[in-house]
Amino acid sequence: MRVDRAGSAACVIIAREMLDTTPSDTAAPSKERRGCLFALSQPPLMIFLTVIGCLLLMASLHDLLLL
């Protein structure tokens, strides 16, 4: 690891051997590919996001119309 000091800020440069991202043999193989939006398709998360969205909508309408 090398530290590069420019002015008052210190920047750490990580050596190449620390950035090994090759898949290991111990990792469990995935049976199905999941897209990056897989978590959004889960019902509990969608219910939570719907409730939060409705609360934000009600608050904004209250501010716009009643205040």
All heavy atoms as TSV, in Angstrom:
chain	resi	resn	atom	element	x	y	z
A	1	MET	N	N	0.850	-1.161	0.000
A	1	MET	CA	C	0.000	0.000	0.000
A	1	MET	C	C	0.901	1.231	0.000
A	1	MET	O	O	1.873	1.290	0.718
A	1	MET	CB	C	-0.909	-0.026	1.235
A	1	MET	CG	C	-1.929	1.046	1.208
A	1	MET	SD	S	-3.173	1.021	2.518
A	1	MET	CE	C	-2.922	-0.405	3.456
A	2	ARG	N	N	0.535	2.199	-0.808
A	2	ARG	CA	C	1.324	3.421	-0.921
A	2	ARG	C	C	0.428	4.603	-0.574
A	2	ARG	O	O	-0.702	4.678	-1.021
A	2	ARG	CB	C	1.848	3.535	-2.352
A	2	ARG	CG	C	2.810	4.661	-2.545
A	2	ARG	CD	C	3.326	4.646	-3.958
A	2	ARG	NE	N	2.308	5.301	-4.778
A	2	ARG	CZ	C	2.126	5.071	-6.065
A	2	ARG	NH1	N	2.845	4.187	-6.680
A	2	ARG	NH2	N	1.213	5.709	-6.745
A	3	VAL	N	N	0.965	5.528	0.205
A	3	VAL	CA	C	0.208	6.722	0.575
A	3	VAL	C	C	0.737	7.884	-0.252
A	3	VAL	O	O	1.925	8.158	-0.259
A	3	VAL	CB	C	0.335	7.020	2.082
A	3	VAL	CG1	C	-0.378	8.299	2.433
A	3	VAL	CG2	C	-0.191	5.851	2.887
A	4	ASP	N	N	-0.162	8.549	-0.936
A	4	ASP	CA	C	0.186	9.698	-1.765
A	4	ASP	C	C	-0.342	10.944	-1.078
A	4	ASP	O	O	-1.538	11.111	-0.913
A	4	ASP	CB	C	-0.430	9.539	-3.160
A	4	ASP	CG	C	0.082	10.577	-4.125
A	4	ASP	OD1	O	1.092	11.213	-3.812
A	4	ASP	OD2	O	-0.543	10.734	-5.187
A	5	ARG	N	N	0.555	11.826	-0.662
A	5	ARG	CA	C	0.142	13.023	0.071
A	5	ARG	C	C	0.230	14.240	-0.843
A	5	ARG	O	O	1.281	14.603	-1.310
A	5	ARG	CB	C	1.017	13.232	1.292
A	5	ARG	CG	C	0.891	12.110	2.279
A	5	ARG	CD	C	1.753	12.395	3.502
A	5	ARG	NE	N	1.902	11.209	4.314
A	5	ARG	CZ	C	1.019	10.796	5.194
A	5	ARG	NH1	N	-0.083	11.460	5.360
A	5	ARG	NH2	N	1.244	9.722	5.912
A	6	ALA	N	N	-0.928	14.852	-1.072
A	6	ALA	CA	C	-0.989	16.086	-1.862
A	6	ALA	C	C	-1.647	17.149	-0.996
A	6	ALA	O	O	-2.836	17.108	-0.738
A	6	ALA	CB	C	-1.780	15.862	-3.138
A	7	GLY	N	N	-0.872	18.099	-0.537
A	7	GLY	CA	C	-1.426	19.122	0.340
A	7	GLY	C	C	-1.735	18.542	1.699
A	7	GLY	O	O	-0.902	17.899	2.324
A	8	SER	N	N	-2.929	18.755	2.189
A	8	SER	CA	C	-3.303	18.245	3.508
A	8	SER	C	C	-4.065	16.927	3.430
A	8	SER	O	O	-4.290	16.286	4.439
A	8	SER	CB	C	-4.161	19.293	4.226
A	8	SER	OG	O	-5.359	19.493	3.496
A	9	ALA	N	N	-4.493	16.530	2.229
A	9	ALA	CA	C	-5.270	15.293	2.085
A	9	ALA	C	C	-4.345	14.129	1.774
A	9	ALA	O	O	-3.362	14.271	1.059
A	9	ALA	CB	C	-6.294	15.452	0.974
A	10	ALA	N	N	-4.654	12.978	2.318
A	10	ALA	CA	C	-3.882	11.767	2.061
A	10	ALA	C	C	-4.724	10.813	1.238
A	10	ALA	O	O	-5.880	10.580	1.529
A	10	ALA	CB	C	-3.472	11.116	3.370
A	11	CYS	N	N	-4.138	10.269	0.183
A	11	CYS	CA	C	-4.833	9.329	-0.695
A	11	CYS	C	C	-4.109	8.001	-0.619
A	11	CYS	O	O	-2.904	7.940	-0.821
A	11	CYS	CB	C	-4.852	9.874	-2.123
A	11	CYS	SG	S	-5.626	8.752	-3.275
A	12	VAL	N	N	-4.832	6.930	-0.335
A	12	VAL	CA	C	-4.232	5.612	-0.219
A	12	VAL	C	C	-4.430	4.868	-1.523
A	12	VAL	O	O	-5.548	4.757	-2.023
A	12	VAL	CB	C	-4.864	4.824	0.951
A	12	VAL	CG1	C	-4.295	3.430	1.021
A	12	VAL	CG2	C	-4.664	5.567	2.245
A	13	ILE	N	N	-3.347	4.370	-2.086
A	13	ILE	CA	C	-3.397	3.592	-3.320
A	13	ILE	C	C	-3.223	2.131	-2.934
A	13	ILE	O	O	-2.213	1.751	-2.348
A	13	ILE	CB	C	-2.306	4.053	-4.302
A	13	ILE	CG1	C	-2.507	5.529	-4.632
A	13	ILE	CG2	C	-2.318	3.188	-5.548
A	13	ILE	CD1	C	-1.386	6.131	-5.416
A	14	ILE	N	N	-4.208	1.308	-3.249
A	14	ILE	CA	C	-4.198	-0.102	-2.867
A	14	ILE	C	C	-3.416	-0.891	-3.906
A	14	ILE	O	O	-3.563	-0.702	-5.105
A	14	ILE	CB	C	-5.636	-0.637	-2.742
A	14	ILE	CG1	C	-6.381	0.148	-1.671
A	14	ILE	CG2	C	-5.636	-2.114	-2.407
A	14	ILE	CD1	C	-7.836	-0.186	-1.591
A	15	ALA	N	N	-2.590	-1.800	-3.424
A	15	ALA	CA	C	-1.780	-2.627	-4.315
A	15	ALA	C	C	-2.663	-3.579	-5.103
A	15	ALA	O	O	-3.781	-3.891	-4.730
A	15	ALA	CB	C	-0.765	-3.405	-3.495
A	16	ARG	N	N	-2.145	-4.059	-6.223
A	16	ARG	CA	C	-2.911	-4.897	-7.136
A	16	ARG	C	C	-3.331	-6.218	-6.496
A	16	ARG	O	O	-4.399	-6.739	-6.762
A	16	ARG	CB	C	-2.102	-5.163	-8.390
A	16	ARG	CG	C	-2.884	-5.710	-9.532
A	16	ARG	CD	C	-2.163	-5.308	-10.793
A	16	ARG	NE	N	-2.777	-5.423	-12.054
A	16	ARG	CZ	C	-3.914	-4.953	-12.474
A	16	ARG	NH1	N	-4.711	-4.367	-11.640
A	16	ARG	NH2	N	-4.313	-5.066	-13.708
A	17	GLU	N	N	-2.489	-6.796	-5.649
A	17	GLU	CA	C	-2.828	-8.090	-5.062
A	17	GLU	C	C	-3.996	-7.988	-4.077
A	17	GLU	O	O	-4.625	-8.980	-3.768
A	17	GLU	CB	C	-1.619	-8.717	-4.372
A	17	GLU	CG	C	-1.052	-7.908	-3.240
A	17	GLU	CD	C	0.015	-6.927	-3.683
A	17	GLU	OE1	O	0.265	-6.806	-4.883
A	17	GLU	OE2	O	0.587	-6.275	-2.807
A	18	MET	N	N	-4.318	-6.796	-3.618
A	18	MET	CA	C	-5.447	-6.640	-2.706
A	18	MET	C	C	-6.768	-6.529	-3.457
A	18	MET	O	O	-7.823	-6.588	-2.853
A	18	MET	CB	C	-5.241	-5.402	-1.846
A	18	MET	CG	C	-4.043	-5.521	-0.932
A	18	MET	SD	S	-3.742	-4.021	-0.024
A	18	MET	CE	C	-5.059	-4.110	1.163
A	19	LEU	N	N	-6.732	-6.365	-4.773
A	19	LEU	CA	C	-7.941	-6.178	-5.554
A	19	LEU	C	C	-8.333	-7.437	-6.328
A	19	LEU	O	O	-8.937	-7.356	-7.374
A	19	LEU	CB	C	-7.757	-5.014	-6.537
A	19	LEU	CG	C	-7.564	-3.647	-5.893
A	19	LEU	CD1	C	-7.281	-2.613	-6.953
A	19	LEU	CD2	C	-8.777	-3.264	-5.095
A	20	ASP	N	N	-8.011	-8.593	-5.813
A	20	ASP	CA	C	-8.338	-9.843	-6.490
A	20	ASP	C	C	-9.820	-10.123	-6.350
A	20	ASP	O	O	-10.318	-10.394	-5.266
A	20	ASP	CB	C	-7.525	-10.985	-5.889
A	20	ASP	CG	C	-7.731	-12.284	-6.634
A	20	ASP	OD1	O	-8.188	-12.227	-7.791
A	20	ASP	OD2	O	-7.430	-13.346	-6.065
A	21	THR	N	N	-10.556	-10.028	-7.447
A	21	THR	CA	C	-12.004	-10.240	-7.417
A	21	THR	C	C	-12.425	-11.473	-8.194
A	21	THR	O	O	-13.568	-11.592	-8.602
A	21	THR	CB	C	-12.729	-9.014	-7.997
A	21	THR	OG1	O	-12.279	-8.803	-9.331
A	21	THR	CG2	C	-12.468	-7.787	-7.160
A	22	THR	N	N	-11.519	-12.386	-8.403
A	22	THR	CA	C	-11.866	-13.613	-9.119
A	22	THR	C	C	-12.771	-14.463	-8.243
A	22	THR	O	O	-12.603	-14.526	-7.017
A	22	THR	CB	C	-10.614	-14.414	-9.485
A	22	THR	OG1	O	-9.890	-14.695	-8.282
A	22	THR	CG2	C	-9.741	-13.645	-10.451
A	23	PRO	N	N	-13.783	-15.135	-8.841
A	23	PRO	CA	C	-14.686	-15.965	-8.044
A	23	PRO	C	C	-13.947	-17.166	-7.479
A	23	PRO	O	O	-13.150	-17.804	-8.155
A	23	PRO	CB	C	-15.770	-16.379	-9.028
A	23	PRO	CG	C	-15.204	-16.152	-10.377
A	23	PRO	CD	C	-14.145	-15.102	-10.253
A	24	SER	N	N	-14.198	-17.460	-6.226
A	24	SER	CA	C	-13.521	-18.584	-5.589
A	24	SER	C	C	-14.296	-19.877	-5.811
A	24	SER	O	O	-15.463	-19.878	-6.184
A	24	SER	CB	C	-13.373	-18.317	-4.090
A	24	SER	OG	O	-14.650	-18.257	-3.514
A	25	ASP	N	N	-13.633	-20.991	-5.549
A	25	ASP	CA	C	-14.273	-22.301	-5.703
A	25	ASP	C	C	-15.242	-22.581	-4.560
A	25	ASP	O	O	-16.119	-23.422	-4.681
A	25	ASP	CB	C	-13.223	-23.399	-5.750
A	25	ASP	CG	C	-12.360	-23.286	-6.998
A	25	ASP	OD1	O	-12.850	-22.705	-7.990
A	25	ASP	OD2	O	-11.216	-23.762	-6.972
A	26	THR	N	N	-15.096	-21.883	-3.435
A	26	THR	CA	C	-15.955	-22.143	-2.286
A	26	THR	C	C	-17.292	-21.426	-2.382
A	26	THR	O	O	-18.195	-21.723	-1.616
A	26	THR	CB	C	-15.248	-21.706	-0.987
A	26	THR	OG1	O	-14.947	-20.318	-1.087
A	26	THR	CG2	C	-13.970	-22.497	-0.779
A	27	ALA	N	N	-17.416	-20.487	-3.301
A	27	ALA	CA	C	-18.682	-19.763	-3.442
A	27	ALA	C	C	-19.748	-20.679	-4.035
A	27	ALA	O	O	-19.485	-21.462	-4.936
A	27	ALA	CB	C	-18.503	-18.548	-4.335
A	28	ALA	N	N	-20.959	-20.579	-3.497
A	28	ALA	CA	C	-22.052	-21.407	-3.992
A	28	ALA	C	C	-22.501	-20.899	-5.363
A	28	ALA	O	O	-22.715	-19.711	-5.547
A	28	ALA	CB	C	-23.221	-21.369	-3.027
A	29	PRO	N	N	-22.623	-21.797	-6.326
A	29	PRO	CA	C	-23.084	-21.353	-7.647
A	29	PRO	C	C	-24.552	-20.952	-7.605
A	29	PRO	O	O	-25.370	-21.602	-6.952
A	29	PRO	CB	C	-22.872	-22.580	-8.536
A	29	PRO	CG	C	-22.900	-23.731	-7.594
A	29	PRO	CD	C	-22.366	-23.216	-6.276
A	30	SER	N	N	-24.871	-19.875	-8.279
A	30	SER	CA	C	-26.265	-19.429	-8.283
A	30	SER	C	C	-27.056	-20.237	-9.315
A	30	SER	O	O	-26.604	-20.460	-10.424
A	30	SER	CB	C	-26.351	-17.939	-8.604
A	30	SER	OG	O	-25.804	-17.696	-9.881
A	31	LYS	N	N	-28.247	-20.679	-8.919
A	31	LYS	CA	C	-29.054	-21.506	-9.807
A	31	LYS	C	C	-29.794	-20.660	-10.830
A	31	LYS	O	O	-30.022	-21.104	-11.939
A	31	LYS	CB	C	-30.043	-22.326	-8.988
A	31	LYS	CG	C	-29.361	-23.331	-8.100
A	31	LYS	CD	C	-30.355	-24.143	-7.328
A	31	LYS	CE	C	-29.627	-25.127	-6.437
A	31	LYS	NZ	N	-30.524	-25.901	-5.618
A	32	GLU	N	N	-30.172	-19.457	-10.448
A	32	GLU	CA	C	-30.882	-18.592	-11.379
A	32	GLU	C	C	-30.266	-17.207	-11.323
A	32	GLU	O	O	-29.820	-16.757	-10.283
A	32	GLU	CB	C	-32.369	-18.515	-11.033
A	32	GLU	CG	C	-32.652	-17.885	-9.686
A	32	GLU	CD	C	-34.130	-17.849	-9.364
A	32	GLU	OE1	O	-34.790	-18.882	-9.571
A	32	GLU	OE2	O	-34.604	-16.802	-8.920
A	33	ARG	N	N	-30.259	-16.549	-12.429
A	33	ARG	CA	C	-29.730	-15.186	-12.471
A	33	ARG	C	C	-30.803	-14.227	-12.002
A	33	ARG	O	O	-31.958	-14.344	-12.379
A	33	ARG	CB	C	-29.301	-14.836	-13.880
A	33	ARG	CG	C	-28.047	-15.576	-14.293
A	33	ARG	CD	C	-27.540	-15.004	-15.554
A	33	ARG	NE	N	-27.176	-13.614	-15.318
A	33	ARG	CZ	C	-26.096	-13.048	-15.788
A	33	ARG	NH1	N	-25.288	-13.741	-16.521
A	33	ARG	NH2	N	-25.841	-11.785	-15.560
A	34	ARG	N	N	-30.388	-13.288	-11.187
A	34	ARG	CA	C	-31.314	-12.284	-10.676
A	34	ARG	C	C	-30.861	-10.928	-11.192
A	34	ARG	O	O	-29.690	-10.606	-11.145
A	34	ARG	CB	C	-31.329	-12.274	-9.154
A	34	ARG	CG	C	-31.872	-13.569	-8.595
A	34	ARG	CD	C	-31.876	-13.511	-7.099
A	34	ARG	NE	N	-32.465	-14.741	-6.554
A	34	ARG	CZ	C	-32.440	-15.059	-5.300
A	34	ARG	NH1	N	-31.865	-14.275	-4.434
A	34	ARG	NH2	N	-32.997	-16.157	-4.886
A	35	GLY	N	N	-31.815	-10.159	-11.665
A	35	GLY	CA	C	-31.492	-8.833	-12.157
A	35	GLY	C	C	-31.222	-7.882	-11.006
A	35	GLY	O	O	-31.399	-8.195	-9.834
A	36	CYS	N	N	-30.776	-6.696	-11.344
A	36	CYS	CA	C	-30.432	-5.723	-10.313
A	36	CYS	C	C	-31.671	-5.167	-9.619
A	36	CYS	O	O	-31.577	-4.584	-8.550
A	36	CYS	CB	C	-29.605	-4.597	-10.909
A	36	CYS	SG	S	-30.440	-3.719	-12.225
A	37	LEU	N	N	-32.854	-5.358	-10.190
A	37	LEU	CA	C	-34.086	-4.884	-9.567
A	37	LEU	C	C	-34.854	-6.001	-8.872
A	37	LEU	O	O	-36.039	-5.884	-8.601
A	37	LEU	CB	C	-34.986	-4.227	-10.618
A	37	LEU	CG	C	-34.414	-2.967	-11.264
A	37	LEU	CD1	C	-35.380	-2.454	-12.320
A	37	LEU	CD2	C	-34.152	-1.909	-10.234
A	38	PHE	N	N	-34.158	-7.095	-8.549
A	38	PHE	CA	C	-34.815	-8.242	-7.918
A	38	PHE	C	C	-35.412	-7.865	-6.566
A	38	PHE	O	O	-36.517	-8.285	-6.221
A	38	PHE	CB	C	-33.829	-9.392	-7.743
A	38	PHE	CG	C	-34.399	-10.554	-6.994
A	38	PHE	CD1	C	-35.309	-11.393	-7.592
A	38	PHE	CD2	C	-34.039	-10.799	-5.677
A	38	PHE	CE1	C	-35.855	-12.467	-6.902
A	38	PHE	CE2	C	-34.571	-11.853	-4.981
A	38	PHE	CZ	C	-35.478	-12.692	-5.592
A	39	ALA	N	N	-34.700	-7.043	-5.782
A	39	ALA	CA	C	-35.180	-6.688	-4.447
A	39	ALA	C	C	-36.467	-5.873	-4.513
A	39	ALA	O	O	-37.301	-5.957	-3.619
A	39	ALA	CB	C	-34.106	-5.915	-3.698
A	40	LEU	N	N	-36.636	-5.078	-5.567
A	40	LEU	CA	C	-37.842	-4.259	-5.668
A	40	LEU	C	C	-39.082	-5.087	-5.970
A	40	LEU	O	O	-40.195	-4.608	-5.812
A	40	LEU	CB	C	-37.670	-3.194	-6.746
A	40	LEU	CG	C	-36.770	-2.035	-6.356
A	40	LEU	CD1	C	-36.655	-1.083	-7.525
A	40	LEU	CD2	C	-37.302	-1.312	-5.149
A	41	SER	N	N	-38.903	-6.321	-6.415
A	41	SER	CA	C	-40.057	-7.152	-6.732
A	41	SER	C	C	-40.582	-7.901	-5.509
A	41	SER	O	O	-41.548	-8.647	-5.612
A	41	SER	CB	C	-39.693	-8.157	-7.835
A	41	SER	OG	O	-38.737	-9.073	-7.345
A	42	GLN	N	N	-39.952	-7.711	-4.358
A	42	GLN	CA	C	-40.382	-8.402	-3.149
A	42	GLN	C	C	-41.579	-7.686	-2.532
A	42	GLN	O	O	-41.560	-6.470	-2.343
A	42	GLN	CB	C	-39.236	-8.466	-2.142
A	42	GLN	CG	C	-38.006	-9.141	-2.693
A	42	GLN	CD	C	-38.284	-10.539	-3.186
A	42	GLN	OE1	O	-38.895	-11.335	-2.483
A	42	GLN	NE2	N	-37.860	-10.849	-4.374
A	43	PRO	N	N	-42.659	-8.398	-2.212
A	43	PRO	CA	C	-43.882	-7.763	-1.685
A	43	PRO	C	C	-43.695	-6.928	-0.422
A	43	PRO	O	O	-44.238	-5.831	-0.354
A	43	PRO	CB	C	-44.816	-8.950	-1.436
A	43	PRO	CG	C	-44.345	-9.992	-2.379
A	43	PRO	CD	C	-42.865	-9.827	-2.471
A	44	PRO	N	N	-42.948	-7.371	0.603
A	44	PRO	CA	C	-42.814	-6.518	1.795
A	44	PRO	C	C	-42.159	-5.176	1.488
A	44	PRO	O	O	-42.574	-4.149	2.023
A	44	PRO	CB	C	-41.950	-7.342	2.754
A	44	PRO	CG	C	-42.145	-8.739	2.323
A	44	PRO	CD	C	-42.325	-8.683	0.839
A	45	LEU	N	N	-41.171	-5.185	0.635
A	45	LEU	CA	C	-40.511	-3.934	0.283
A	45	LEU	C	C	-41.447	-3.034	-0.506
A	45	LEU	O	O	-41.497	-1.821	-0.269
A	45	LEU	CB	C	-39.233	-4.204	-0.514
A	45	LEU	CG	C	-38.459	-2.966	-0.949
A	45	LEU	CD1	C	-37.988	-2.182	0.264
A	45	LEU	CD2	C	-37.297	-3.341	-1.827
A	46	MET	N	N	-42.213	-3.601	-1.408
A	46	MET	CA	C	-43.148	-2.789	-2.191
A	46	MET	C	C	-44.237	-2.200	-1.300
A	46	MET	O	O	-44.642	-1.054	-1.488
A	46	MET	CB	C	-43.772	-3.626	-3.314
A	46	MET	CG	C	-42.797	-3.975	-4.418
A	46	MET	SD	S	-42.014	-2.539	-5.136
A	46	MET	CE	C	-43.386	-1.701	-5.843
A	47	ILE	N	N	-44.713	-2.962	-0.323
A	47	ILE	CA	C	-45.720	-2.436	0.603
A	47	ILE	C	C	-45.128	-1.292	1.424
A	47	ILE	O	O	-45.754	-0.240	1.594
A	47	ILE	CB	C	-46.256	-3.565	1.514
A	47	ILE	CG1	C	-47.060	-4.558	0.673
A	47	ILE	CG2	C	-47.095	-3.007	2.655
A	47	ILE	CD1	C	-47.427	-5.824	1.407
A	48	PHE	N	N	-43.909	-1.474	1.915
A	48	PHE	CA	C	-43.248	-0.432	2.686
A	48	PHE	C	C	-43.055	0.832	1.851
A	48	PHE	O	O	-43.356	1.944	2.306
A	48	PHE	CB	C	-41.897	-0.957	3.194
A	48	PHE	CG	C	-41.051	0.099	3.839
A	48	PHE	CD1	C	-41.361	0.567	5.100
A	48	PHE	CD2	C	-39.948	0.623	3.180
A	48	PHE	CE1	C	-40.584	1.540	5.706
A	48	PHE	CE2	C	-39.171	1.594	3.773
A	48	PHE	CZ	C	-39.488	2.056	5.041
A	49	LEU	N	N	-42.572	0.690	0.623
A	49	LEU	CA	C	-42.357	1.853	-0.235
A	49	LEU	C	C	-43.673	2.536	-0.593
A	49	LEU	O	O	-43.733	3.759	-0.711
A	49	LEU	CB	C	-41.603	1.446	-1.501
A	49	LEU	CG	C	-40.151	1.009	-1.291
A	49	LEU	CD1	C	-39.542	0.541	-2.598
A	49	LEU	CD2	C	-39.338	2.123	-0.672
A	50	THR	N	N	-44.747	1.764	-0.756
A	50	THR	CA	C	-46.059	2.341	-1.040
A	50	THR	C	C	-46.560	3.163	0.144
A	50	THR	O	O	-47.089	4.270	-0.034
A	50	THR	CB	C	-47.058	1.226	-1.381
A	50	THR	OG1	O	-46.558	0.492	-2.506
A	50	THR	CG2	C	-48.416	1.788	-1.715
A	51	VAL	N	N	-46.398	2.640	1.348
A	51	VAL	CA	C	-46.832	3.366	2.545
A	51	VAL	C	C	-46.043	4.665	2.695
A	51	VAL	O	O	-46.622	5.729	2.953
A	51	VAL	CB	C	-46.693	2.473	3.802
A	51	VAL	CG1	C	-46.857	3.274	5.075
A	51	VAL	CG2	C	-47.692	1.334	3.740
A	52	ILE	N	N	-44.732	4.601	2.525
A	52	ILE	CA	C	-43.900	5.798	2.634
A	52	ILE	C	C	-44.282	6.806	1.562
A	52	ILE	O	O	-44.387	8.009	1.826
A	52	ILE	CB	C	-42.407	5.432	2.544
A	52	ILE	CG1	C	-41.995	4.547	3.713
A	52	ILE	CG2	C	-41.536	6.680	2.485
A	52	ILE	CD1	C	-42.167	5.177	5.070
A	53	GLY	N	N	-44.513	6.326	0.335
A	53	GLY	CA	C	-44.920	7.228	-0.748
A	53	GLY	C	C	-46.254	7.892	-0.467
A	53	GLY	O	O	-46.435	9.081	-0.737
A	54	CYS	N	N	-47.209	7.137	0.071
A	54	CYS	CA	C	-48.527	7.714	0.402
A	54	CYS	C	C	-48.410	8.750	1.509
A	54	CYS	O	O	-49.073	9.790	1.458
A	54	CYS	CB	C	-49.490	6.609	0.805
A	54	CYS	SG	S	-50.037	5.605	-0.588
A	55	LEU	N	N	-47.566	8.477	2.503
A	55	LEU	CA	C	-47.368	9.456	3.570
A	55	LEU	C	C	-46.739	10.744	3.039
A	55	LEU	O	O	-47.147	11.843	3.424
A	55	LEU	CB	C	-46.503	8.854	4.683
A	55	LEU	CG	C	-47.155	7.770	5.523
A	55	LEU	CD1	C	-46.139	7.152	6.480
A	55	LEU	CD2	C	-48.333	8.339	6.292
A	56	LEU	N	N	-45.768	10.616	2.156
A	56	LEU	CA	C	-45.159	11.808	1.555
A	56	LEU	C	C	-46.160	12.578	0.703
A	56	LEU	O	O	-46.197	13.808	0.720
A	56	LEU	CB	C	-43.940	11.413	0.716
A	56	LEU	CG	C	-42.704	10.985	1.504
A	56	LEU	CD1	C	-41.642	10.440	0.562
A	56	LEU	CD2	C	-42.169	12.138	2.319
A	57	LEU	N	N	-46.983	11.849	-0.047
A	57	LEU	CA	C	-48.004	12.490	-0.870
A	57	LEU	C	C	-49.025	13.221	-0.006
A	57	LEU	O	O	-49.398	14.368	-0.301
A	57	LEU	CB	C	-48.695	11.448	-1.751
A	57	LEU	CG	C	-49.805	11.962	-2.653
A	57	LEU	CD1	C	-49.235	12.922	-3.696
A	57	LEU	CD2	C	-50.533	10.812	-3.306
A	58	MET	N	N	-49.479	12.579	1.072
A	58	MET	CA	C	-50.450	13.220	1.958
A	58	MET	C	C	-49.852	14.463	2.616
A	58	MET	O	O	-50.525	15.490	2.741
A	58	MET	CB	C	-50.925	12.226	3.018
A	58	MET	CG	C	-51.828	11.145	2.458
A	58	MET	SD	S	-52.221	9.793	3.592
A	58	MET	CE	C	-52.443	10.576	5.131
A	59	ALA	N	N	-48.597	14.390	3.016
A	59	ALA	CA	C	-47.956	15.541	3.643
A	59	ALA	C	C	-47.795	16.686	2.661
A	59	ALA	O	O	-48.022	17.852	3.000
A	59	ALA	CB	C	-46.604	15.135	4.220
A	60	SER	N	N	-47.427	16.365	1.428
A	60	SER	CA	C	-47.243	17.438	0.444
A	60	SER	C	C	-48.583	18.059	0.054
A	60	SER	O	O	-48.685	19.274	-0.106
A	60	SER	CB	C	-46.516	16.914	-0.791
A	60	SER	OG	O	-47.288	15.929	-1.439
A	61	LEU	N	N	-49.628	17.252	-0.078
A	61	LEU	CA	C	-50.949	17.808	-0.381
A	61	LEU	C	C	-51.480	18.647	0.775
A	61	LEU	O	O	-52.117	19.677	0.558
A	61	LEU	CB	C	-51.931	16.683	-0.709
A	61	LEU	CG	C	-51.711	15.991	-2.059
A	61	LEU	CD1	C	-52.676	14.827	-2.209
A	61	LEU	CD2	C	-51.840	16.975	-3.197
A	62	HIS	N	N	-51.206	18.221	1.998
A	62	HIS	CA	C	-51.620	19.001	3.161
A	62	HIS	C	C	-50.920	20.364	3.157
A	62	HIS	O	O	-51.549	21.400	3.411
A	62	HIS	CB	C	-51.270	18.243	4.434
A	62	HIS	CG	C	-51.564	18.996	5.686
A	62	HIS	ND1	N	-50.622	19.764	6.317
A	62	HIS	CD2	C	-52.696	19.099	6.425
A	62	HIS	CE1	C	-51.166	20.330	7.382
A	62	HIS	NE2	N	-52.430	19.924	7.473
A	63	ASP	N	N	-49.618	20.386	2.844
A	63	ASP	CA	C	-48.887	21.648	2.790
A	63	ASP	C	C	-49.401	22.551	1.670
A	63	ASP	O	O	-49.530	23.749	1.851
A	63	ASP	CB	C	-47.401	21.398	2.605
A	63	ASP	CG	C	-46.748	20.858	3.866
A	63	ASP	OD1	O	-47.390	20.914	4.929
A	63	ASP	OD2	O	-45.595	20.391	3.789
A	64	LEU	N	N	-49.693	21.949	0.532
A	64	LEU	CA	C	-50.113	22.760	-0.611
A	64	LEU	C	C	-51.536	23.295	-0.471
A	64	LEU	O	O	-51.820	24.436	-0.821
A	64	LEU	CB	C	-50.028	21.929	-1.900
A	64	LEU	CG	C	-48.621	21.702	-2.449
A	64	LEU	CD1	C	-48.693	20.730	-3.611
A	64	LEU	CD2	C	-48.018	23.019	-2.881
A	65	LEU	N	N	-52.439	22.484	0.038
A	65	LEU	CA	C	-53.851	22.842	0.015
A	65	LEU	C	C	-54.378	23.439	1.313
A	65	LEU	O	O	-55.310	24.252	1.284
A	65	LEU	CB	C	-54.682	21.605	-0.353
A	65	LEU	CG	C	-54.329	20.968	-1.718
A	65	LEU	CD1	C	-55.133	19.703	-1.910
A	65	LEU	CD2	C	-54.557	21.950	-2.840
A	66	LEU	N	N	-53.836	23.028	2.442
A	66	LEU	CA	C	-54.419	23.449	3.703
A	66	LEU	C	C	-53.599	24.505	4.447
A	66	LEU	O	O	-54.118	25.138	5.359
A	66	LEU	CB	C	-54.643	22.252	4.616
A	66	LEU	CG	C	-55.617	21.204	4.057
A	66	LEU	CD1	C	-55.705	20.013	5.001
A	66	LEU	CD2	C	-56.989	21.810	3.821
A	67	LEU	N	N	-52.357	24.674	4.110
A	67	LEU	CA	C	-51.549	25.665	4.832
A	67	LEU	C	C	-51.414	26.948	4.048
A	67	LEU	O	O	-51.525	27.048	2.888
A	67	LEU	CB	C	-50.151	25.096	5.127
A	67	LEU	CG	C	-50.136	23.937	6.132
A	67	LEU	CD1	C	-48.705	23.478	6.355
A	67	LEU	CD2	C	-50.752	24.344	7.447
